[in-house]
Amino acid sequence: MWDNKRFHTLNYELKKKFGEKIYKVSLDGGFTCPNRDGTLGNKGCIFCSDKGSGEFAGDRRKSIGDQIDDQLKLIEKKFPKGKVIAYFQNFTNTYASIEKLRKIYTEALSHPRVSGLAIATRPDCIPEEVLDLLEELGKENFIWIELGLQTIHEKTSELINRGYSLEQFIISAENLLEKKIPFVTHLILGLPGESKTDILNSVRFVNKSKSWGIKLHLLHIIKETPLHEYYKRNSFPLMEKENYIELVVEILEILNPEMTVHRITGDGTKDTLIGPLWSLDKRSILNGVDKLLKEKNSYQGKFYTEY
């Protein structure tokens, strides 16, 4: 299938493009978010930690170049020489002046071991001037944008305090496609009140959006987040490992086989995770998905249909 995998992994896609294995290094560009600075709200999305969902990102007190060097040291034993993607991960990484964005993006791209950028942001934070900058840099560099959709359902969107409409996502996706800038769509599986049908409908929407890639996150609860407080008050059920693996396989089966799967789970740090605790064993989840796909003689796109 895809390098002996039954789904279209990012590892496969990057090897195909660059001819070698490529790692990602997570950076902190010193950003905030309109859902935190008072523009839209002060608490952020309900699941977001005080690190802006960047628990594994670099130290924002350091320069971008120094952060890259620090991250490379962490993977030095298993990856001493290869190229990496610089991943601006936490908070909203297009939410600044064009001057700042140009400075930090070009600083990352100028590092001798960086071969491209991944930029996580919100659909409502990509104005025309930012699109133009991304288009300009993308002509000579491999760049993709990551959009935190999480769900297509407005009731859930309000619950998680996402702060933008589905229509804003659609507009942003169309703008990125017009500029030929690849984008990746994030979905969270296991949000309170969502059924399997709700989740699969979100996946079908991502298929229609012509997203280049998808990230599937297990809903997990981090200490001292609004979600933690909501969980203490409402105690909704968290997903069981077996059910999660079965759901991921079902999602892969209806996913466009050309779409790159960037991840199929999500996890927190051991010292901040409330639950589900089984999510810390990421390897067993990945192995479980591979095993079930093989047992079912299934693969990404087996039941995919264009709409």
ChimeraX commands (.cxc) that place a marker at each C-alpha (Angstrom):
marker #1 position 0.00,0.00,0.00 radius 0.5
marker #1 position 1.99,2.95,1.37 radius 0.5
marker #1 position 5.43,1.68,2.33 radius 0.5
marker #1 position 3.88,-1.51,3.74 radius 0.5
marker #1 position 1.30,0.51,5.68 radius 0.5
marker #1 position -2.44,0.30,5.10 radius 0.5
marker #1 position -2.94,4.04,5.32 radius 0.5
marker #1 position -1.31,7.05,3.69 radius 0.5
marker #1 position 1.12,8.25,6.35 radius 0.5
marker #1 position 2.99,11.54,6.53 radius 0.5
marker #1 position 6.20,9.53,6.73 radius 0.5
marker #1 position 5.39,7.96,3.36 radius 0.5
marker #1 position 4.49,11.32,1.80 radius 0.5
marker #1 position 7.66,13.08,3.00 radius 0.5
marker #1 position 9.87,10.20,1.89 radius 0.5
marker #1 position 8.25,10.35,-1.53 radius 0.5
marker #1 position 8.86,14.10,-1.77 radius 0.5
marker #1 position 12.37,14.32,-0.32 radius 0.5
marker #1 position 13.75,10.84,-0.94 radius 0.5
marker #1 position 14.60,10.37,2.73 radius 0.5
marker #1 position 13.04,10.25,6.18 radius 0.5
marker #1 position 12.07,13.67,7.51 radius 0.5
marker #1 position 11.37,14.54,11.13 radius 0.5
marker #1 position 9.40,17.47,12.53 radius 0.5
marker #1 position 10.72,19.79,15.24 radius 0.5
marker #1 position 8.15,21.76,17.26 radius 0.5
marker #1 position 8.79,25.46,17.79 radius 0.5
marker #1 position 7.22,28.24,19.85 radius 0.5
marker #1 position 7.03,31.43,17.80 radius 0.5
marker #1 position 5.94,33.56,20.75 radius 0.5
marker #1 position 2.34,33.93,19.58 radius 0.5
marker #1 position -0.94,34.27,21.40 radius 0.5
marker #1 position -4.49,33.70,20.12 radius 0.5
marker #1 position -7.54,35.93,19.56 radius 0.5
marker #1 position -9.41,33.47,21.77 radius 0.5
marker #1 position -7.01,34.33,24.62 radius 0.5
marker #1 position -6.00,37.97,24.23 radius 0.5
marker #1 position -9.53,39.33,24.65 radius 0.5
marker #1 position -10.33,39.79,20.95 radius 0.5
marker #1 position -12.71,36.81,20.99 radius 0.5
marker #1 position -12.23,35.51,24.51 radius 0.5
marker #1 position -9.77,35.03,27.36 radius 0.5
marker #1 position -9.70,31.30,28.08 radius 0.5
marker #1 position -9.05,29.78,24.68 radius 0.5
marker #1 position -10.60,26.56,23.43 radius 0.5
marker #1 position -11.82,24.39,26.27 radius 0.5
marker #1 position -9.20,21.66,25.69 radius 0.5
marker #1 position -6.23,24.00,25.23 radius 0.5
marker #1 position -3.54,24.12,27.92 radius 0.5
marker #1 position -1.72,27.22,29.07 radius 0.5
marker #1 position 1.00,26.26,26.60 radius 0.5
marker #1 position -1.42,26.57,23.70 radius 0.5
marker #1 position -1.41,22.82,23.02 radius 0.5
marker #1 position 2.34,22.93,22.54 radius 0.5
marker #1 position 3.59,20.77,25.40 radius 0.5
marker #1 position 6.48,19.50,23.29 radius 0.5
marker #1 position 7.40,22.78,21.58 radius 0.5
marker #1 position 10.62,24.72,22.07 radius 0.5
marker #1 position 11.35,27.50,24.55 radius 0.5
marker #1 position 9.80,30.80,23.40 radius 0.5
marker #1 position 12.47,32.75,25.24 radius 0.5
marker #1 position 15.02,31.52,22.69 radius 0.5
marker #1 position 15.49,32.44,19.05 radius 0.5
marker #1 position 13.96,30.23,16.37 radius 0.5
marker #1 position 17.40,29.02,15.32 radius 0.5
marker #1 position 18.32,28.08,18.89 radius 0.5
marker #1 position 15.02,26.27,19.37 radius 0.5
marker #1 position 15.69,24.22,16.24 radius 0.5
marker #1 position 19.16,23.34,17.54 radius 0.5
marker #1 position 17.71,22.33,20.92 radius 0.5
marker #1 position 15.11,20.10,19.28 radius 0.5
marker #1 position 17.71,18.51,17.04 radius 0.5
marker #1 position 19.73,17.60,20.12 radius 0.5
marker #1 position 16.74,15.72,21.51 radius 0.5
marker #1 position 16.64,13.45,18.45 radius 0.5
marker #1 position 20.38,13.40,17.80 radius 0.5
marker #1 position 20.90,9.70,18.55 radius 0.5
marker #1 position 18.23,8.43,16.19 radius 0.5
marker #1 position 18.46,11.25,13.65 radius 0.5
marker #1 position 21.95,12.81,13.61 radius 0.5
marker #1 position 22.07,14.27,10.10 radius 0.5
marker #1 position 18.77,14.39,8.23 radius 0.5
marker #1 position 16.46,17.24,7.27 radius 0.5
marker #1 position 13.47,18.39,9.34 radius 0.5
marker #1 position 10.21,20.29,9.02 radius 0.5
marker #1 position 10.04,23.32,11.33 radius 0.5
marker #1 position 6.62,23.09,13.00 radius 0.5
marker #1 position 5.17,26.24,14.52 radius 0.5
marker #1 position 2.82,24.40,16.82 radius 0.5
marker #1 position 1.30,26.20,19.76 radius 0.5
marker #1 position -1.21,29.04,19.84 radius 0.5
marker #1 position -2.07,30.81,16.54 radius 0.5
marker #1 position 1.00,31.05,14.32 radius 0.5
marker #1 position -0.28,33.55,11.76 radius 0.5
marker #1 position -1.64,35.94,14.40 radius 0.5
marker #1 position 0.96,38.73,14.17 radius 0.5
marker #1 position 2.22,41.46,11.91 radius 0.5
marker #1 position 3.51,40.53,8.48 radius 0.5
marker #1 position 6.94,41.77,9.54 radius 0.5
marker #1 position 7.09,39.35,12.46 radius 0.5
marker #1 position 5.74,36.46,10.40 radius 0.5
marker #1 position 8.25,37.01,7.61 radius 0.5
marker #1 position 11.08,37.25,10.14 radius 0.5
marker #1 position 10.38,34.02,12.01 radius 0.5
marker #1 position 9.40,31.98,8.96 radius 0.5
marker #1 position 12.54,32.98,7.05 radius 0.5
marker #1 position 14.70,32.42,10.12 radius 0.5
marker #1 position 13.40,28.85,10.34 radius 0.5
marker #1 position 13.83,28.25,6.61 radius 0.5
marker #1 position 17.39,29.55,6.71 radius 0.5
marker #1 position 18.49,26.81,9.14 radius 0.5
marker #1 position 20.67,24.35,7.20 radius 0.5
marker #1 position 18.68,21.31,8.30 radius 0.5
marker #1 position 15.20,22.73,7.68 radius 0.5
marker #1 position 13.48,21.67,4.47 radius 0.5
marker #1 position 10.02,23.16,5.06 radius 0.5
marker #1 position 7.47,24.68,7.42 radius 0.5
marker #1 position 4.28,23.48,9.09 radius 0.5
marker #1 position 2.22,26.33,10.53 radius 0.5
marker #1 position -0.68,25.73,12.93 radius 0.5
marker #1 position -3.32,28.46,12.99 radius 0.5
marker #1 position -7.01,29.35,12.99 radius 0.5
marker #1 position -9.10,29.78,9.84 radius 0.5
marker #1 position -10.12,33.25,11.00 radius 0.5
marker #1 position -6.49,34.38,11.27 radius 0.5
marker #1 position -5.31,34.08,7.67 radius 0.5
marker #1 position -6.01,37.47,6.07 radius 0.5
marker #1 position -5.08,38.24,2.47 radius 0.5
marker #1 position -1.65,39.66,3.30 radius 0.5
marker #1 position -0.76,36.46,5.18 radius 0.5
marker #1 position -1.99,34.35,2.27 radius 0.5
marker #1 position 0.25,36.38,-0.04 radius 0.5
marker #1 position 3.26,35.82,2.23 radius 0.5
marker #1 position 2.62,32.09,2.41 radius 0.5
marker #1 position 2.19,31.93,-1.36 radius 0.5
marker #1 position 5.47,33.80,-1.85 radius 0.5
marker #1 position 7.45,31.57,0.53 radius 0.5
marker #1 position 5.74,28.45,-0.83 radius 0.5
marker #1 position 7.10,29.03,-4.33 radius 0.5
marker #1 position 10.58,27.97,-3.21 radius 0.5
marker #1 position 9.83,26.04,-0.01 radius 0.5
marker #1 position 7.56,23.23,1.12 radius 0.5
marker #1 position 4.95,24.81,3.41 radius 0.5
marker #1 position 1.66,23.60,4.79 radius 0.5
marker #1 position -0.96,25.13,7.10 radius 0.5
marker #1 position -2.74,23.27,9.92 radius 0.5
marker #1 position -6.32,24.25,10.79 radius 0.5
marker #1 position -7.97,23.21,14.05 radius 0.5
marker #1 position -11.49,22.43,12.90 radius 0.5
marker #1 position -12.09,19.73,15.57 radius 0.5
marker #1 position -15.77,19.27,14.60 radius 0.5
marker #1 position -18.30,20.44,12.02 radius 0.5
marker #1 position -21.14,20.54,14.55 radius 0.5
marker #1 position -22.00,24.02,15.79 radius 0.5
marker #1 position -23.37,22.81,19.14 radius 0.5
marker #1 position -20.06,21.12,19.91 radius 0.5
marker #1 position -18.15,24.11,18.56 radius 0.5
marker #1 position -19.92,26.32,21.07 radius 0.5
marker #1 position -19.24,23.85,23.88 radius 0.5
marker #1 position -15.50,23.77,23.17 radius 0.5
marker #1 position -15.40,27.55,22.70 radius 0.5
marker #1 position -13.79,27.32,19.27 radius 0.5
marker #1 position -14.74,30.89,18.45 radius 0.5
marker #1 position -15.25,30.71,14.70 radius 0.5
marker #1 position -17.94,29.34,12.40 radius 0.5
marker #1 position -17.84,26.46,9.96 radius 0.5
marker #1 position -18.35,29.01,7.19 radius 0.5
marker #1 position -15.07,30.69,8.19 radius 0.5
marker #1 position -13.29,27.36,7.82 radius 0.5
marker #1 position -14.80,26.86,4.35 radius 0.5
marker #1 position -13.71,30.34,3.22 radius 0.5
marker #1 position -10.19,29.85,4.55 radius 0.5
marker #1 position -9.89,26.41,2.92 radius 0.5
marker #1 position -10.99,27.85,-0.42 radius 0.5
marker #1 position -8.48,30.70,-0.12 radius 0.5
marker #1 position -5.64,28.29,0.62 radius 0.5
marker #1 position -6.61,26.04,-2.28 radius 0.5
marker #1 position -6.69,29.05,-4.62 radius 0.5
marker #1 position -3.15,29.97,-3.55 radius 0.5
marker #1 position -2.06,26.32,-3.86 radius 0.5
marker #1 position -1.08,26.18,-0.19 radius 0.5
marker #1 position -1.64,22.67,1.24 radius 0.5
marker #1 position -3.59,22.49,4.49 radius 0.5
marker #1 position -4.16,19.87,7.15 radius 0.5
marker #1 position -7.41,19.60,9.10 radius 0.5
marker #1 position -7.52,18.61,12.78 radius 0.5
marker #1 position -10.43,16.63,14.23 radius 0.5
marker #1 position -10.95,15.60,17.85 radius 0.5
marker #1 position -12.58,12.21,18.44 radius 0.5
marker #1 position -14.63,11.76,21.61 radius 0.5
marker #1 position -15.90,15.30,22.18 radius 0.5
marker #1 position -18.75,15.45,24.73 radius 0.5
marker #1 position -22.14,14.64,23.24 radius 0.5
marker #1 position -20.88,13.55,19.82 radius 0.5
marker #1 position -21.94,10.20,18.42 radius 0.5
marker #1 position -19.99,8.02,16.00 radius 0.5
marker #1 position -22.26,9.29,13.23 radius 0.5
marker #1 position -21.39,12.89,14.16 radius 0.5
marker #1 position -17.68,12.10,13.99 radius 0.5
marker #1 position -17.94,10.28,10.66 radius 0.5
marker #1 position -19.86,13.21,9.22 radius 0.5
marker #1 position -17.00,15.51,10.24 radius 0.5
marker #1 position -14.61,13.18,8.41 radius 0.5
marker #1 position -16.79,13.22,5.29 radius 0.5
marker #1 position -16.74,17.01,5.42 radius 0.5
marker #1 position -12.93,16.95,5.50 radius 0.5
marker #1 position -12.99,14.70,2.44 radius 0.5
marker #1 position -15.09,17.27,0.61 radius 0.5
marker #1 position -12.87,20.18,1.68 radius 0.5
marker #1 position -9.94,18.87,-0.41 radius 0.5
marker #1 position -7.72,19.01,2.63 radius 0.5
marker #1 position -4.23,17.73,1.83 radius 0.5
marker #1 position -3.97,16.02,5.20 radius 0.5
marker #1 position -5.81,15.13,8.37 radius 0.5
marker #1 position -4.90,14.83,12.04 radius 0.5
marker #1 position -7.04,12.67,14.30 radius 0.5
marker #1 position -6.78,13.48,17.99 radius 0.5
marker #1 position -8.12,11.45,20.86 radius 0.5
marker #1 position -9.89,13.77,23.29 radius 0.5
marker #1 position -7.72,13.76,26.38 radius 0.5
marker #1 position -8.02,15.91,29.48 radius 0.5
marker #1 position -5.13,18.03,30.70 radius 0.5
marker #1 position -4.94,19.39,34.23 radius 0.5
marker #1 position -6.05,22.97,34.85 radius 0.5
marker #1 position -7.77,23.43,31.50 radius 0.5
marker #1 position -11.41,24.52,31.12 radius 0.5
marker #1 position -12.08,20.98,29.86 radius 0.5
marker #1 position -10.76,19.62,33.16 radius 0.5
marker #1 position -13.21,21.84,35.05 radius 0.5
marker #1 position -16.05,20.81,32.71 radius 0.5
marker #1 position -15.18,17.13,33.24 radius 0.5
marker #1 position -15.24,17.51,37.02 radius 0.5
marker #1 position -18.71,19.05,36.80 radius 0.5
marker #1 position -20.18,16.72,34.15 radius 0.5
marker #1 position -18.08,13.54,34.24 radius 0.5
marker #1 position -18.80,12.51,30.64 radius 0.5
marker #1 position -17.42,9.14,29.45 radius 0.5
marker #1 position -13.94,9.08,27.94 radius 0.5
marker #1 position -13.23,6.74,25.05 radius 0.5
marker #1 position -12.00,3.22,25.71 radius 0.5
marker #1 position -8.89,2.09,23.87 radius 0.5
marker #1 position -10.55,-0.70,21.89 radius 0.5
marker #1 position -13.41,1.55,20.81 radius 0.5
marker #1 position -10.99,4.25,19.76 radius 0.5
marker #1 position -8.96,1.87,17.61 radius 0.5
marker #1 position -12.15,0.57,15.95 radius 0.5
marker #1 position -13.29,4.15,15.28 radius 0.5
marker #1 position -9.96,5.16,13.74 radius 0.5
marker #1 position -10.08,2.15,11.42 radius 0.5
marker #1 position -13.63,3.04,10.36 radius 0.5
marker #1 position -12.51,6.60,9.66 radius 0.5
marker #1 position -9.54,5.44,7.60 radius 0.5
marker #1 position -11.84,3.21,5.55 radius 0.5
marker #1 position -13.97,6.18,4.40 radius 0.5
marker #1 position -11.06,8.60,4.01 radius 0.5
marker #1 position -9.85,9.71,0.58 radius 0.5
marker #1 position -6.81,7.48,-0.11 radius 0.5
marker #1 position -4.93,10.48,-1.48 radius 0.5
marker #1 position -5.20,12.34,1.82 radius 0.5
marker #1 position -2.11,12.29,4.01 radius 0.5
marker #1 position -2.73,11.04,7.54 radius 0.5
marker #1 position -0.51,13.10,9.83 radius 0.5
marker #1 position -1.54,11.42,13.07 radius 0.5
marker #1 position -4.16,9.04,14.42 radius 0.5
marker #1 position -4.08,9.82,18.13 radius 0.5
marker #1 position -3.22,12.55,20.59 radius 0.5
marker #1 position -1.59,12.51,24.00 radius 0.5
marker #1 position -0.54,14.74,26.85 radius 0.5
marker #1 position 2.44,14.65,29.17 radius 0.5
marker #1 position 2.45,12.08,31.96 radius 0.5
marker #1 position 2.47,14.71,34.69 radius 0.5
marker #1 position -0.48,16.72,33.32 radius 0.5
marker #1 position -2.77,14.04,31.85 radius 0.5
marker #1 position -6.04,13.34,33.69 radius 0.5
marker #1 position -7.29,10.78,31.20 radius 0.5
marker #1 position -7.64,8.52,29.43 radius 0.5
marker #1 position -4.36,7.20,30.82 radius 0.5
marker #1 position -4.08,4.50,28.15 radius 0.5
marker #1 position -3.38,7.29,25.65 radius 0.5
marker #1 position 0.15,7.56,27.04 radius 0.5
marker #1 position 1.01,4.26,25.33 radius 0.5
marker #1 position 0.92,5.67,21.81 radius 0.5
marker #1 position 2.80,2.72,20.32 radius 0.5
marker #1 position 0.11,0.25,21.39 radius 0.5
marker #1 position -2.56,2.42,19.74 radius 0.5
marker #1 position -0.66,2.60,16.47 radius 0.5
marker #1 position 0.00,-1.13,16.58 radius 0.5
marker #1 position -3.66,-1.76,17.38 radius 0.5
marker #1 position -4.79,0.17,14.31 radius 0.5
marker #1 position -2.32,-1.67,12.08 radius 0.5
marker #1 position -3.42,-5.02,13.53 radius 0.5
marker #1 position -7.12,-4.38,13.07 radius 0.5
marker #1 position -6.68,-3.15,9.50 radius 0.5
marker #1 position -4.78,-6.34,8.71 radius 0.5
marker #1 position -7.35,-8.57,10.42 radius 0.5
marker #1 position -10.14,-6.94,8.41 radius 0.5
marker #1 position -8.06,-6.99,5.23 radius 0.5
marker #1 position -8.84,-3.28,5.06 radius 0.5
marker #1 position -7.07,-0.04,4.19 radius 0.5
marker #1 position -7.53,3.70,3.80 radius 0.5
marker #1 position -10.19,4.50,1.26 radius 0.5
marker #1 position -11.71,1.03,1.06 radius 0.5
marker #1 position -15.19,2.52,1.37 radius 0.5
marker #1 position -14.38,6.02,0.15 radius 0.5
marker #1 position -16.86,7.58,-2.25 radius 0.5
marker #1 position -16.78,11.03,-3.79 radius 0.5
marker #1 position -19.70,13.21,-2.88 radius 0.5
marker link #1:1,2 radius 0.2
marker link #1:2,3 radius 0.2
marker link #1:3,4 radius 0.2
marker link #1:4,5 radius 0.2
marker link #1:5,6 radius 0.2
marker link #1:6,7 radius 0.2
marker link #1:7,8 radius 0.2
marker link #1:8,9 radius 0.2
marker link #1:9,10 radius 0.2
marker link #1:10,11 radius 0.2
marker link #1:11,12 radius 0.2
marker link #1:12,13 radius 0.2
marker link #1:13,14 radius 0.2
marker link #1:14,15 radius 0.2
marker link #1:15,16 radius 0.2
marker link #1:16,17 radius 0.2
marker link #1:17,18 radius 0.2
marker link #1:18,19 radius 0.2
marker link #1:19,20 radius 0.2
marker link #1:20,21 radius 0.2
marker link #1:21,22 radius 0.2
marker link #1:22,23 radius 0.2
marker link #1:23,24 radius 0.2
marker link #1:24,25 radius 0.2
marker link #1:25,26 radius 0.2
marker link #1:26,27 radius 0.2
marker link #1:27,28 radius 0.2
marker link #1:28,29 radius 0.2
marker link #1:29,30 radius 0.2
marker link #1:30,31 radius 0.2
marker link #1:31,32 radius 0.2
marker link #1:32,33 radius 0.2
marker link #1:33,34 radius 0.2
marker link #1:34,35 radius 0.2
marker link #1:35,36 radius 0.2
marker link #1:36,37 radius 0.2
marker link #1:37,38 radius 0.2
marker link #1:38,39 radius 0.2
marker link #1:39,40 radius 0.2
marker link #1:40,41 radius 0.2
marker link #1:41,42 radius 0.2
marker link #1:42,43 radius 0.2
marker link #1:43,44 radius 0.2
marker link #1:44,45 radius 0.2
marker link #1:45,46 radius 0.2
marker link #1:46,47 radius 0.2
marker link #1:47,48 radius 0.2
marker link #1:48,49 radius 0.2
marker link #1:49,50 radius 0.2
marker link #1:50,51 radius 0.2
marker link #1:51,52 radius 0.2
marker link #1:52,53 radius 0.2
marker link #1:53,54 radius 0.2
marker link #1:54,55 radius 0.2
marker link #1:55,56 radius 0.2
marker link #1:56,57 radius 0.2
marker link #1:57,58 radius 0.2
marker link #1:58,59 radius 0.2
marker link #1:59,60 radius 0.2
marker link #1:60,61 radius 0.2
marker link #1:61,62 radius 0.2
marker link #1:62,63 radius 0.2
marker link #1:63,64 radius 0.2
marker link #1:64,65 radius 0.2
marker link #1:65,66 radius 0.2
marker link #1:66,67 radius 0.2
marker link #1:67,68 radius 0.2
marker link #1:68,69 radius 0.2
marker link #1:69,70 radius 0.2
marker link #1:70,71 radius 0.2
marker link #1:71,72 radius 0.2
marker link #1:72,73 radius 0.2
marker link #1:73,74 radius 0.2
marker link #1:74,75 radius 0.2
marker link #1:75,76 radius 0.2
marker link #1:76,77 radius 0.2
marker link #1:77,78 radius 0.2
marker link #1:78,79 radius 0.2
marker link #1:79,80 radius 0.2
marker link #1:80,81 radius 0.2
marker link #1:81,82 radius 0.2
marker link #1:82,83 radius 0.2
marker link #1:83,84 radius 0.2
marker link #1:84,85 radius 0.2
marker link #1:85,86 radius 0.2
marker link #1:86,87 radius 0.2
marker link #1:87,88 radius 0.2
marker link #1:88,89 radius 0.2
marker link #1:89,90 radius 0.2
marker link #1:90,91 radius 0.2
marker link #1:91,92 radius 0.2
marker link #1:92,93 radius 0.2
marker link #1:93,94 radius 0.2
marker link #1:94,95 radius 0.2
marker link #1:95,96 radius 0.2
marker link #1:96,97 radius 0.2
marker link #1:97,98 radius 0.2
marker link #1:98,99 radius 0.2
marker link #1:99,100 radius 0.2
marker link #1:100,101 radius 0.2
marker link #1:101,102 radius 0.2
marker link #1:102,103 radius 0.2
marker link #1:103,104 radius 0.2
marker link #1:104,105 radius 0.2
marker link #1:105,106 radius 0.2
marker link #1:106,107 radius 0.2
marker link #1:107,108 radius 0.2
marker link #1:108,109 radius 0.2
marker link #1:109,110 radius 0.2
marker link #1:110,111 radius 0.2
marker link #1:111,112 radius 0.2
marker link #1:112,113 radius 0.2
marker link #1:113,114 radius 0.2
marker link #1:114,115 radius 0.2
marker link #1:115,116 radius 0.2
marker link #1:116,117 radius 0.2
marker link #1:117,118 radius 0.2
marker link #1:118,119 radius 0.2
marker link #1:119,120 radius 0.2
marker link #1:120,121 radius 0.2
marker link #1:121,122 radius 0.2
marker link #1:122,123 radius 0.2
marker link #1:123,124 radius 0.2
marker link #1:124,125 radius 0.2
marker link #1:125,126 radius 0.2
marker link #1:126,127 radius 0.2
marker link #1:127,128 radius 0.2
marker link #1:128,129 radius 0.2
marker link #1:129,130 radius 0.2
marker link #1:130,131 radius 0.2
marker link #1:131,132 radius 0.2
marker link #1:132,133 radius 0.2
marker link #1:133,134 radius 0.2
marker link #1:134,135 radius 0.2
marker link #1:135,136 radius 0.2
marker link #1:136,137 radius 0.2
marker link #1:137,138 radius 0.2
marker link #1:138,139 radius 0.2
marker link #1:139,140 radius 0.2
marker link #1:140,141 radius 0.2
marker link #1:141,142 radius 0.2
marker link #1:142,143 radius 0.2
marker link #1:143,144 radius 0.2
marker link #1:144,145 radius 0.2
marker link #1:145,146 radius 0.2
marker link #1:146,147 radius 0.2
marker link #1:147,148 radius 0.2
marker link #1:148,149 radius 0.2
marker link #1:149,150 radius 0.2
marker link #1:150,151 radius 0.2
marker link #1:151,152 radius 0.2
marker link #1:152,153 radius 0.2
marker link #1:153,154 radius 0.2
marker link #1:154,155 radius 0.2
marker link #1:155,156 radius 0.2
marker link #1:156,157 radius 0.2
marker link #1:157,158 radius 0.2
marker link #1:158,159 radius 0.2
marker link #1:159,160 radius 0.2
marker link #1:160,161 radius 0.2
marker link #1:161,162 radius 0.2
marker link #1:162,163 radius 0.2
marker link #1:163,164 radius 0.2
marker link #1:164,165 radius 0.2
marker link #1:165,166 radius 0.2
marker link #1:166,167 radius 0.2
marker link #1:167,168 radius 0.2
marker link #1:168,169 radius 0.2
marker link #1:169,170 radius 0.2
marker link #1:170,171 radius 0.2
marker link #1:171,172 radius 0.2
marker link #1:172,173 radius 0.2
marker link #1:173,174 radius 0.2
marker link #1:174,175 radius 0.2
marker link #1:175,176 radius 0.2
marker link #1:176,177 radius 0.2
marker link #1:177,178 radius 0.2
marker link #1:178,179 radius 0.2
marker link #1:179,180 radius 0.2
marker link #1:180,181 radius 0.2
marker link #1:181,182 radius 0.2
marker link #1:182,183 radius 0.2
marker link #1:183,184 radius 0.2
marker link #1:184,185 radius 0.2
marker link #1:185,186 radius 0.2
marker link #1:186,187 radius 0.2
marker link #1:187,188 radius 0.2
marker link #1:188,189 radius 0.2
marker link #1:189,190 radius 0.2
marker link #1:190,191 radius 0.2
marker link #1:191,192 radius 0.2
marker link #1:192,193 radius 0.2
marker link #1:193,194 radius 0.2
marker link #1:194,195 radius 0.2
marker link #1:195,196 radius 0.2
marker link #1:196,197 radius 0.2
marker link #1:197,198 radius 0.2
marker link #1:198,199 radius 0.2
marker link #1:199,200 radius 0.2
marker link #1:200,201 radius 0.2
marker link #1:201,202 radius 0.2
marker link #1:202,203 radius 0.2
marker link #1:203,204 radius 0.2
marker link #1:204,205 radius 0.2
marker link #1:205,206 radius 0.2
marker link #1:206,207 radius 0.2
marker link #1:207,208 radius 0.2
marker link #1:208,209 radius 0.2
marker link #1:209,210 radius 0.2
marker link #1:210,211 radius 0.2
marker link #1:211,212 radius 0.2
marker link #1:212,213 radius 0.2
marker link #1:213,214 radius 0.2
marker link #1:214,215 radius 0.2
marker link #1:215,216 radius 0.2
marker link #1:216,217 radius 0.2
marker link #1:217,218 radius 0.2
marker link #1:218,219 radius 0.2
marker link #1:219,220 radius 0.2
marker link #1:220,221 radius 0.2
marker link #1:221,222 radius 0.2
marker link #1:222,223 radius 0.2
marker link #1:223,224 radius 0.2
marker link #1:224,225 radius 0.2
marker link #1:225,226 radius 0.2
marker link #1:226,227 radius 0.2
marker link #1:227,228 radius 0.2
marker link #1:228,229 radius 0.2
marker link #1:229,230 radius 0.2
marker link #1:230,231 radius 0.2
marker link #1:231,232 radius 0.2
marker link #1:232,233 radius 0.2
marker link #1:233,234 radius 0.2
marker link #1:234,235 radius 0.2
marker link #1:235,236 radius 0.2
marker link #1:236,237 radius 0.2
marker link #1:237,238 radius 0.2
marker link #1:238,239 radius 0.2
marker link #1:239,240 radius 0.2
marker link #1:240,241 radius 0.2
marker link #1:241,242 radius 0.2
marker link #1:242,243 radius 0.2
marker link #1:243,244 radius 0.2
marker link #1:244,245 radius 0.2
marker link #1:245,246 radius 0.2
marker link #1:246,247 radius 0.2
marker link #1:247,248 radius 0.2
marker link #1:248,249 radius 0.2
marker link #1:249,250 radius 0.2
marker link #1:250,251 radius 0.2
marker link #1:251,252 radius 0.2
marker link #1:252,253 radius 0.2
marker link #1:253,254 radius 0.2
marker link #1:254,255 radius 0.2
marker link #1:255,256 radius 0.2
marker link #1:256,257 radius 0.2
marker link #1:257,258 radius 0.2
marker link #1:258,259 radius 0.2
marker link #1:259,260 radius 0.2
marker link #1:260,261 radius 0.2
marker link #1:261,262 radius 0.2
marker link #1:262,263 radius 0.2
marker link #1:263,264 radius 0.2
marker link #1:264,265 radius 0.2
marker link #1:265,266 radius 0.2
marker link #1:266,267 radius 0.2
marker link #1:267,268 radius 0.2
marker link #1:268,269 radius 0.2
marker link #1:269,270 radius 0.2
marker link #1:270,271 radius 0.2
marker link #1:271,272 radius 0.2
marker link #1:272,273 radius 0.2
marker link #1:273,274 radius 0.2
marker link #1:274,275 radius 0.2
marker link #1:275,276 radius 0.2
marker link #1:276,277 radius 0.2
marker link #1:277,278 radius 0.2
marker link #1:278,279 radius 0.2
marker link #1:279,280 radius 0.2
marker link #1:280,281 radius 0.2
marker link #1:281,282 radius 0.2
marker link #1:282,283 radius 0.2
marker link #1:283,284 radius 0.2
marker link #1:284,285 radius 0.2
marker link #1:285,286 radius 0.2
marker link #1:286,287 radius 0.2
marker link #1:287,288 radius 0.2
marker link #1:288,289 radius 0.2
marker link #1:289,290 radius 0.2
marker link #1:290,291 radius 0.2
marker link #1:291,292 radius 0.2
marker link #1:292,293 radius 0.2
marker link #1:293,294 radius 0.2
marker link #1:294,295 radius 0.2
marker link #1:295,296 radius 0.2
marker link #1:296,297 radius 0.2
marker link #1:297,298 radius 0.2
marker link #1:298,299 radius 0.2
marker link #1:299,300 radius 0.2
marker link #1:300,301 radius 0.2
marker link #1:301,302 radius 0.2
marker link #1:302,303 radius 0.2
marker link #1:303,304 radius 0.2
marker link #1:304,305 radius 0.2
marker link #1:305,306 radius 0.2
marker link #1:306,307 radius 0.2
view
